[in-house]
């Protein structure tokens, strides 16, 4: 009986430790709001630049992939981390709205001033 109780306790302990590790990985995988805002500004500027040139669909896809890689390298992130962050913030409408309000404000400023540096 004591062996079963001990084994059951060990299983619960390991399960609890695993939950803490999963939470820590999820938290570390999410970009800060400030970083996400900067990444989104670059992503939207990239999209605007590519669409303005009226390339073929295949060329657009290739350009997106090349340029996206430059954005991920610039911020030292992966596409997966970016997507995880978007899913995380999108789960809270107030957070994603606040982030996109900042992005739109910055894009409007760039549009009126013409100042943008990649």
C-alpha positions as a Python dict, from the first residue, in 0.01 Angstrom:
ca = {
    (1, 'X'): (0, 0, 0),
    (2, 'X'): (281, 244, 87),
    (3, 'X'): (452, 171, -245),
    (4, 'X'): (132, 254, -434),
    (5, 'X'): (89, 578, -239),
    (6, 'X'): (453, 671, -302),
    (7, 'X'): (419, 597, -676),
    (8, 'X'): (100, 798, -698),
    (9, 'X'): (269, 1091, -518),
    (10, 'X'): (564, 1080, -759),
    (11, 'X'): (328, 1084, -1060),
    (12, 'X'): (141, 1387, -925),
    (13, 'X'): (470, 1564, -848),
    (14, 'X'): (606, 1503, -1197),
    (15, 'X'): (280, 1618, -1351),
    (16, 'X'): (290, 1939, -1145),
    (17, 'X'): (650, 2006, -1249),
    (18, 'X'): (562, 1950, -1615),
    (19, 'X'): (279, 2204, -1595),
    (20, 'X'): (519, 2466, -1459),
    (21, 'X'): (769, 2395, -1738),
    (22, 'X'): (497, 2423, -2006),
    (23, 'X'): (379, 2756, -1861),
    (24, 'X'): (735, 2891, -1853),
    (25, 'X'): (797, 2789, -2215),
    (26, 'X'): (472, 2950, -2326),
    (27, 'X'): (552, 3273, -2141),
    (28, 'X'): (906, 3286, -2283),
    (29, 'X'): (778, 3214, -2633),
    (30, 'X'): (553, 3522, -2639),
    (31, 'X'): (705, 3846, -2764),
    (32, 'X'): (665, 4157, -2554),
    (33, 'X'): (396, 4398, -2672),
    (34, 'X'): (660, 4655, -2773),
    (35, 'X'): (853, 4403, -2981),
    (36, 'X'): (535, 4271, -3142),
    (37, 'X'): (434, 4625, -3237),
    (38, 'X'): (772, 4684, -3406),
    (39, 'X'): (755, 4348, -3587),
    (40, 'X'): (400, 4417, -3709),
    (41, 'X'): (502, 4760, -3837),
    (42, 'X'): (780, 4598, -4041),
    (43, 'X'): (549, 4321, -4165),
    (44, 'X'): (285, 4570, -4281),
    (45, 'X'): (545, 4795, -4444),
    (46, 'X'): (679, 4489, -4624),
    (47, 'X'): (332, 4396, -4748),
    (48, 'X'): (269, 4751, -4865),
    (49, 'X'): (599, 4766, -5052),
    (50, 'X'): (547, 4434, -5228),
    (51, 'X'): (184, 4503, -5321),
    (52, 'X'): (275, 4846, -5459),
    (53, 'X'): (493, 4686, -5726),
    (54, 'X'): (218, 4471, -5882),
    (55, 'X'): (438, 4163, -5916),
    (56, 'X'): (289, 3829, -6010),
    (57, 'X'): (138, 3618, -5733),
    (58, 'X'): (432, 3375, -5741),
    (59, 'X'): (682, 3660, -5719),
    (60, 'X'): (490, 3812, -5428),
    (61, 'X'): (501, 3484, -5237),
    (62, 'X'): (874, 3449, -5293),
    (63, 'X'): (939, 3809, -5191),
    (64, 'X'): (730, 3766, -4874),
    (65, 'X'): (933, 3460, -4775),
    (66, 'X'): (1266, 3636, -4833),
    (67, 'X'): (1162, 3957, -4661),
    (68, 'X'): (994, 3777, -4371),
    (69, 'X'): (1322, 3598, -4301),
    (70, 'X'): (1494, 3937, -4281),
    (71, 'X'): (1234, 4054, -4027),
    (72, 'X'): (1275, 3740, -3814),
    (73, 'X'): (1654, 3785, -3817),
    (74, 'X'): (1627, 4156, -3736),
    (75, 'X'): (1434, 4078, -3417),
    (76, 'X'): (1613, 3748, -3350),
    (77, 'X'): (1286, 3553, -3352),
    (78, 'X'): (1132, 3268, -3548),
    (79, 'X'): (812, 3271, -3747),
    (80, 'X'): (678, 3020, -3497),
    (81, 'X'): (745, 3257, -3208),
    (82, 'X'): (575, 3539, -3397),
    (83, 'X'): (269, 3321, -3464),
    (84, 'X'): (258, 3201, -3102),
    (85, 'X'): (263, 3563, -2988),
    (86, 'X'): (-16, 3660, -3225),
    (87, 'X'): (-234, 3371, -3105),
    (88, 'X'): (-162, 3460, -2742),
    (89, 'X'): (-251, 3830, -2780),
    (90, 'X'): (-549, 3756, -3006),
    (91, 'X'): (-700, 3557, -2720),
    (92, 'X'): (-746, 3891, -2542),
    (93, 'X'): (-940, 4134, -2764),
    (94, 'X'): (-836, 4431, -2550),
    (95, 'X'): (-465, 4348, -2583),
    (96, 'X'): (-469, 4287, -2957),
    (97, 'X'): (-677, 4603, -3011),
    (98, 'X'): (-427, 4807, -2810),
    (99, 'X'): (-136, 4657, -3005),
    (100, 'X'): (-297, 4729, -3342),
    (101, 'X'): (-390, 5081, -3231),
    (102, 'X'): (-18, 5143, -3177),
    (103, 'X'): (71, 4980, -3509),
    (104, 'X'): (-186, 5188, -3701),
    (105, 'X'): (-73, 5506, -3527),
    (106, 'X'): (286, 5434, -3628),
    (107, 'X'): (189, 5345, -3985),
    (108, 'X'): (-10, 5670, -4013),
    (109, 'X'): (291, 5865, -3886),
    (110, 'X'): (515, 5691, -4139),
    (111, 'X'): (262, 5766, -4412),
    (112, 'X'): (246, 6138, -4332),
    (113, 'X'): (615, 6193, -4260),
    (114, 'X'): (757, 5950, -4513),
    (115, 'X'): (1014, 5847, -4250),
    (116, 'X'): (1067, 5477, -4208),
    (117, 'X'): (1390, 5295, -4159),
    (118, 'X'): (1412, 4923, -4184),
}
